[in-house]
Amino acid sequence: MPRKGSKDLGSELRDAAAELQEEEQNSYVPGSRKLEVVAKKLLLLERDLNIPGAGVSDSARVQRIMESIENEDF
Amino acid sequence: MLLLQLELSNFRSFYGVTTVEFAGDPQKAVTVFHGENGAGKTNLLNAIYWCVTGEFTPRFQDTHLLINKAAAAEGTRETYVELRFLEGDLEYRARRTLARGNSVFDLWQVRGGNSQSVNGGERAMARFIAPSLVRWFFFDAEAIGALELSGSEQFRQDLRKTLGFELVDKLVRDLEAARNRRQREVSVQVNDKALKEIQDAIDNIEAVLPDQRAALLQFEQSIASTKERLVAVQKELSNLPKSSKLQERRAIIEKQREVLEGQKRVLERRAAQLCGESAPAIFLKEMASDFEKTLEIEEIQGKLPRPYSDQLVKEILDSRKCICGREVPSGSVEEVKIKELLTFASTGVLNQRVKEVQLVLRDIDRISGDFVQALGETRASIATCDQDVGDIESELEQISIALGAIDEDHISKLETEREGLIAKLQELSGQHAVIRNQIARNEAQIKDYQLRYEKSVGKAKVGAKLQKELGKIARLMKFVEARLTEHESRALRILTFELNQILEKYLAKHFHARIDSSTYAVNLLDVEGKSVGHSTGEGQVLKFAFISSVVALAAKKTVEKIDFLAEPTQAPLVLDAPLSALDPEYQGSVARNLAAQTNQLVLMLSSAGWSDSVSNALKPHIGREYVLISKLSGPRNNKPIKKMKIWGRTYDLNEYSSQRDESSVEKVQ
């Protein structure tokens, strides 16, 4: 669905996006990029484990996070 | 989520099956439902709310009575609400059914006209729009007064969820828990008493913190719902006629009526007395009137008084000589005739009596005239009294109608509830402050213990693998927290920017908004930087602007594909009766802003919120428009038919003598 809204806010959002990209390109050392990849993987895992009704306990979720970190080399 | 169609079956005021379609064209994405109070606007909002979450907005009453009353009387034991919507490119049908007390939720994906059931429908629905966020998107704006942009933990969490930070918040917590587990493993491995004690302390605090945080949210929710109810009760009370004032006025004018009726009774007695006294006078006057006429005739004819006196007759008889010179002999016929004249001859006494009679007759005439005048004046006073009493009775009747409209028990119940709510708020606020302090203290202690742990663990001989895992978790936590802070700061900056754009554009005064980065409290400031209350007209505009900005920002994040750490929420904004809560000068600008900032907007408006400025602002954006008509089975009697003019055509908003009480939906032409 095409976007609606004020152009100014769109510009602000685009500026923010550009700012983020620039930061990512300039500031992050290779180690940080790896950290970002792992963090995104963990977020996806977190999302899957938090789906309402998924029936995953807090303890089991933390255990899965720990295992996932253990499997990553960074 | 883009709403396509809503189908109601015997839901609340909607009898039978009612279907409405929503505007989905990006250029005309506004759907408007017009309707007066009681026409079914809130039922429509809650139909959507219930279908999506299984719950209702806080102001929605009698939630156990979902099945339409008329349908229930006919034996229907089931109601359902079905919502058709798009999520991304996929079409879904969500249906919530209440049958014989059991609520069931079904979700189907629609492909090529066929519906395929989605397993775990509730879970899927919760992924489309988080239940905790529904209240931001399907908003009961009648309760906007109760919305606090105060920076409570609940408000902060809601906003973080809307902006997509909830998941990353959970990840940070889970990383903390993972770190604690690894630290415990270290304590066991190195068998260091000091480390073990520190970790025990951390674990003990971590064990109680979730419950404390949950309790804090619970208190905030209770405070929010109590405040919301308090606002609703106060509004209801303020909308009710003031019975005490009416009763005071009634007592005063009833006393006045009593005095007037007393005066009238005195006047009536006086009138009766005058009538009694004037009756003989009037009777005498009538008689005297005839008598006077006779006297007048006699006078005119010269018979009264007689033209000769008794003195003259006696002198003739004594001198035996008439005044004409003829002799009057004794015993003659002339002497007898002259003696007869004595009978009618006027005397001084007789003349005096005639005069007296004439005076009496004039007195009778005057007195009877006085009676008529006095009686007329008395009767005029009685009429004035009657008029005053009539005016009072008319006012008493109005007061009686107004008092009749008040359910005394209801007022008393509301007042009691209001007092109870205020007391409850005080108690909840106290408990909330205690738990918040406990959480702050525990969080500070955890940080302190963590520093002590890190200092102590450096001396211990920890296995390489465990040390590596601890290090990985620590680096991840640092990274995620840093990124989260960056994104949060940007999101708040954009939100503040957007809010201020709206305020600058629409508010006559040069106010601006500021969002506290730690509490998320939204403050409205004047040119001098002083805080402006949220209860002001400008404060209300801020609330509307804030809601639409948050919804718009959450939606735009998806489109802009900014690399936020979590998925944002994109959903339509459904507002029940939002504009009547605003000052008229801001209604048009807020309507324009809502239409411009949202991907899909559904508005439920009363005629009070449909001003020229609102209709002009919305006209270019409206894709679908309906009128909700309140149909009543009872006779009309003297009740008015409320009318509403929409685009030049007049619609009746209520009907009487219908087959049943129900809400019906008519498409605006």
Contacts between the chains, C-beta under 8 A, distances in Angstrom:
chain1	res1	chain2	res2	distance
A	1	B	2	6.4
A	1	B	26	5.7
A	1	B	599	6.0
A	2	B	26	4.7
A	3	B	556	6.6
A	3	B	559	4.4
A	3	B	560	7.9
A	3	B	599	7.8
A	4	B	26	6.3
A	4	B	29	7.2
A	4	B	596	6.8
A	4	B	597	7.6
A	4	B	598	7.3
A	4	B	599	6.1
A	5	B	552	5.6
A	5	B	556	6.1
A	5	B	596	6.4
A	5	B	597	5.6
A	6	B	498	7.5
A	6	B	501	6.5
A	6	B	596	6.6
A	6	B	597	7.4
A	8	B	497	8.0
A	8	B	501	6.0
A	9	B	494	7.0
A	9	B	497	7.1
A	9	B	498	5.1
A	9	B	501	7.1
A	9	B	552	7.4
A	9	B	553	7.8
A	9	B	556	7.0
A	10	B	556	7.4
A	10	B	560	7.4
A	12	B	494	5.4
A	12	B	497	5.4
A	12	B	498	7.6
A	13	B	494	6.3
A	13	B	556	6.0
A	13	B	557	7.6
A	13	B	560	4.6
A	13	B	562	6.3
A	14	B	560	6.8
A	16	B	490	4.9
A	16	B	493	7.6
A	16	B	494	6.3
A	16	B	562	6.3
A	17	B	560	6.2
A	17	B	561	7.6
A	17	B	562	4.6
A	17	B	563	7.3
A	19	B	490	7.5
A	20	B	486	7.6
A	20	B	490	7.5
A	20	B	562	6.8
A	20	B	563	5.9
A	21	B	563	7.8
A	23	B	486	7.5
A	24	B	563	7.8
A	32	B	479	6.8
A	35	B	475	6.4
A	35	B	476	6.5
A	35	B	479	4.4
A	36	B	479	7.3
A	36	B	483	7.6
A	38	B	476	6.5
A	39	B	171	7.8
A	39	B	476	6.4
A	39	B	479	6.2
A	39	B	480	5.2
A	39	B	483	7.2
A	39	B	565	7.4
A	40	B	565	7.7
A	42	B	171	5.8
A	42	B	175	8.0
A	42	B	476	7.4
A	43	B	167	6.0
A	43	B	168	6.4
A	43	B	171	5.9
A	43	B	565	6.1
A	43	B	566	6.4
A	46	B	167	5.7
A	46	B	170	5.7
A	46	B	171	4.7
A	46	B	174	6.7
A	47	B	167	5.6
A	47	B	566	7.7
A	47	B	567	7.5
A	50	B	167	7.0
A	50	B	170	6.2
A	51	B	123	5.2
A	51	B	126	7.3
A	51	B	127	6.4
A	52	B	122	6.7
A	52	B	123	5.2
A	52	B	126	4.1
A	52	B	127	8.0
A	52	B	131	7.4
A	53	B	120	6.1
A	53	B	122	6.0
A	53	B	123	4.3
A	53	B	126	7.6
A	54	B	123	7.0
A	58	B	177	7.5
A	58	B	210	7.9
A	61	B	174	6.1
A	62	B	174	5.3
A	62	B	177	4.4
A	62	B	178	5.4
A	62	B	181	6.7
A	65	B	171	7.7
A	65	B	174	4.9
A	65	B	175	6.9
A	65	B	178	5.3
A	66	B	178	4.7
A	66	B	181	6.5
A	66	B	182	7.4
A	66	B	469	7.7
A	69	B	178	6.9
A	69	B	469	6.9
A	69	B	472	5.5
A	69	B	473	6.2
A	69	B	476	6.7
A	70	B	469	6.2
A	72	B	472	7.4
A	74	B	472	6.5
A	74	B	475	7.4
